[in-house]
């Protein structure tokens, strides 16, 4: 990412952040926010050269161009208060940092072992203030463009360092994380909503990979409708854990960006979650259905309670489709049933604009056994509705 790309990206980030946050200087020595800009004045080429001479290396391109755009940065996402500028970026092992203690305990003969502490020891720390965390770049992990792998590490996640391909990829991920948590009403969100709708129509027309990529990226930005749509596609492709996409967005206290589509949830999603619950019980793990029955919003908990009270036999969708599906499952063998079911799909119609595929077929063992991941892909590749 060069300066011509960094500047508008960071300007938009600043505007969106300041629309939902008040930003005050952390100390009397910190420059105040000026002209709606979370950054600072750009570093000069001389300042960057001095930093490189002090560090004994050439900085990776995206970080170098970033510093020439802003010499440091405030609020890199919700958990990083300040990024270092040219004057204070440094090798993590040399800085007065609690993370340096992890480096000090490593013997030289262990340097070939690619564990987290070894990576920390050789890395460049770029965060100055973070919530029990640190951002750093690994000079030993370099791609063909000269970019260093970038990491974020927060102790409260109970995970190790999370790797990104470059500094610019790390910053984009932190930006997406801000959107996922704060849900600012802004142009970026409107653009994602438009992209989701375009991808939905493309999916109904038979495209598979492109829409899934859009839904996955939009979900990173907190667009919950994308989660509902991606869940359906992943479920049809045989992903038994697809429900993880929608569990947390339906929890109590979560302000979802997706208006609850109760008829769709009741008719299509709950039967699929119920089937998943039966599988989870065999492995003694908690299902999404159980999680939502405990932690879901009040409307969701009521839906689950009502469904459990009288589940009945699942219907397969609109009446025209339901009739032909029931005819297909009476075929004497699965080999006879699949061609009939495939032909029946021409009768399927979505319940709403949130309905992408006949996922309720996965809830009934008689139809679920017919839909292998390959056949699920075949269904998604058909023009539907």
N, C-alpha and C positions, 0 to 999 in steps of 0.2 A: 504494500500500500504506500503510495507516494504522497507528497504534501497536498497535491490537488485533490486527492481522495480523502486524506485525513481531515482536512479542514471542514468540508461540509458534513462529514460523518460526526465529527466532534461537536460541531455547531448544533446539529439536530439533537444529539445526546444532551447537550447543555440545556437547550430549550425545554425538552421533555422532562428532564430531571427537575429543573427549577419550577416547572408547572405544578409539581406535587411535593416539593421539598423546600424548606427554608435552609439556606446554606450560610453559616456564620464562620468567620475565620477561627481556626483552632487555637490560635495564639496571637499575641500582639505583633508578632514578627511575620505572620502570614499575610500575604496580600489579599485584600477583599475581592469578592466576585465583581467583575466589571463588565458591563455591556452583555449580561446574560451568557458569560463564558466561564465554564468550570475550570478552564486551563489557566495558563500563565503566558507571559510573553514568550515568543519562540526563542530557542537557543540559537546562538550564532554558530556559523561553521567553525569558528575558532574555539568556542566552548565545547563543541562536540569533539573536535580534534584533541583538545586538552584532556577530555574525559577518556578518550581512547588511548592516549599516551599514558595516562595514569594507570589504566587497567591493563595495558599491554596487549591490546587486541582491537580489531575493527568491530564495531557494533553491527549486529544484524540489520539488514536494510529497513525493515518495517519499524524497528525501534529508533533507528537513526532518523528516518523521515518524521516520525512522531515527535522527537525532541526538537527538530527544526520547525515543527508546527506549534508545539507548546512544551516548555521546559518543566514538565511535571503535570500532574492532573489530580483534581479532587474527585472523590466519589466515583471510583471505578466500580460501579455496581453497589449493592447494598451493604457489602461487608468489607470494602476496601476504602478507607477514608482518604488516602493520599498516595500517589505514585511519586517516586523519586525523580529528580531532574539530573542534569549533567553533573551538578556539583556533589551529589551524594549517592548516585548509584555506585555499587561496589560489590566485591566478591563477598558472598555471604559469610565465609569463614573469617573474614577480616573485620566485619562490622560488629559493633557492640549490639548484638542481637541475641535474643533467647534461642534462636534457631542455630546459632553458631555452636552451641553446646552439643548439638547432634553431630556436628562435624569433628569436634575435638577428640571424640572417643574412637575415631577410626584409625587403625594402623595403616601405614603405607602399603604393606603387603596385601591389604584387603581392597586396594583401589580397583582391581579388576572385577570385583563383585558388584553387579548392577543392582544394589539395593537402594532404598530411598536415601539413606544417610550418605552414601557415596555420591549420589547425584547432588544432594544438597552441598556437599563439601566443595564441589568444583563449580557451583552455579553462581550466577550474577543476580543479586537481589534487586528487584525493581520496585517493591512496595515499601513505603515508609510507615504507614499506619493501616492496620487491618484488624479485624475482629478475630483474635486468636488464630491468625493465619498469616500466610506469606505468599508473595508472587515471585517467581524466579525463572531465569532462562538458563538452559544447559548448553554450554559451548561445545560439548562433545557430541551433541546430537544435532547435526546440521544437514539441511536438505540441499537439493541441487541449486536453489536460489540463494544460498547463503543464510537462510533463516535458521535460527536456533529454536529447538523445541521449548515451549513455554509451559509453566506449571502453576497451578493454584493448589494450595494445601491449607486446609482448615481443620484444626483438631476436633472440632465439634461435629464433623461429618462422620467420624469413625471410619473414614476411608483414607487411603494413602494419597499421594500427589496425583492430581488429574492432569493428564498431558494434553497439550494442544500443539499443532504443527508449527506455530509461529507466535510472535508477540501480537500481531494483528488478529490472529484467530482467537487468542485469549481475550483480547479486548472486545471482540465481537460477541464472544460468549458471555462476558460480564454485562454487556449491554443488553443482550437477550434476557439474561437473568433479572436485570432491573425491570424489564417489561413484564416478565412472568410474575414478579412479586407485587409490583406497584400498579400494574394495569393502567398506565396513563391514557386518557382519552386524547388521542393525537393522530397526526397524519400517518405515522408508522402503523398504528393499529388498523386504521381504515384501509391502508394498502394491503395489509395481511388479510383482512376480511374480504376484500375484493379478490385477492389471489385464491383464497379458500373456495369462494363461490365458483370461480373459473375452473379450479381443479375438480370440484364436485361435478360440474357438467362434463368435464373431460372424462372423469371416471365412469359416469353413466353412459358415455359414448364408447367405452371399452378400453380406455387407457388405464394402465396399472402403475408402472414405476413412477412416471412423472407426478401424478396426483399424490402418491404416497410420500414422495420427497417434499412436496409443498406442505402437506398436512403435518409431517414430522417437524419441519422447520417452523411452521406457524405455531405448533404446540410449544416449542421452545420459548416463543414470545408470549405465552399465556393465553392463546386463543383456544378456548375450550371446545368450541365447535369442531376445530381441527382434530382434537382428541377423539371425539365421538365418531367422526368419519374414518379416522385412521384405525380405530378399534375394529370397526366393521371389516375393513379390508384385511387387516392382520388376522382376524378370526377366520375369515374365509380361506386364508392361505395356510391355516393349520397351526397358528401360534396359540398354544394353550394358555399363555400368560398375557394375552392381549388385553384382558380386563384391567390389568395394572394401569393402563392409560387413563381409565375413567374413574377409578376408585376414589382417589383423593379429591377430585373436582366436585364430587357429590357429597363431600363430608359436611357435617354441621359446622357453621361458622366460616365456611369458604364462600367468598363472593365470586361465584362463577361468572364468566363472560358469556356463558351459553344459557339462554332462557330455557328452563326445564321443559322438555317435550314429553309430558307425562304419558299420553297414549302410546307413543313409540317405545318409551322405557318399559311400560307394562306389557306390551304385546311382543316385543322383539328382544329387548336387552335382558329383562329379568329371567325369561326362560333360559337364555344362554348362560347367565350367571348361575342359575340353579344347576344346570348340567355341570358347570365348572366346579360348583360346590361339592357335588357327588364325587367328582374325580379327586378333589383336594382331600376329602375325608378319607379316601383310601390311603393317602400318603401322610395323613395326620398333620396337614398344614392348614393354616387359616385361609379361607377363600375370600374373594372380594365380596361375595354376598354376605358372609358373616361380618366382615369388617364394616360394611355399610349398614347392616342391621344394628350395629353397636354405635357407630360414629356418623352415620349418614344424616343429612338434613331431615327435618321433621317430615316433609312430604315424601322423601325417599324411604324413610323408615316405615311410614304408613303403607306405601306401595308394597314393600317387601312383606309386611305383616299380612296385608290382604291377600297377596299372592300365595303365601305359605298356607293361609287358612283354606284356600280353595284353588289349588293350582290347575286342576283339570288337565285335559289333553290339549297340548298347544295347537293353536290354529296356525296355518302356514302363510297367512297374509290375506290379501284381497280374495273375495270368494271365487273368482275365476281361476286364480292360481291354486287356492286351497283344494278345490275339487280335483284338478288334474294331478296334484302332488299325491293326494290320497289314492288315486287310481294307480299311480306309479309304484307306490310302496306295497301294493298288493301283488306285484309281479312275482313269479315263482322264484327267481334268482336275482342277486345283485347285478349280474351282467345284463339281465333283461330290464332291471329297474332304472339303471343309470341313463340309457338313451331316452326313456320315457320322461325321467325327471329333467333331463337337459332340454327336451322339447317343451316341457311345461314352463320353462323359464321365460318363454316368449309372452306368457300371460301375467308375469309378475309386474306389480306396480308399487312404487314406493308409497309409504304412508304419509310422508312429509318431506320437506326439503332437507331433513337431517338423516334420511333413510337412503343408504347407498346400495345395500345388497340384502338378499333374503337370509339374514343370519339366523332366523328362527329355525331354519333347517338343521342347524347344528345342535339344537336343543333336544331333538327327538332321535333316539338311537337308530330308528329305522331309516331316517334320512341322513343322519350324521355319518353312518358307516359308508354311505355312498360317496361322500365328498372328501376325497383325498386332497392333500395340498395342491397337487397338479390339477385336479378337477376344480378346486376352488379358484385357482388362477384362470382356468378356462371360463368359469362363470363370470369372473371380474372382467375378462377380456371381451365378453359379449356386450353388445348394445342393450341396455336395460331400461325398462320403464317407458 
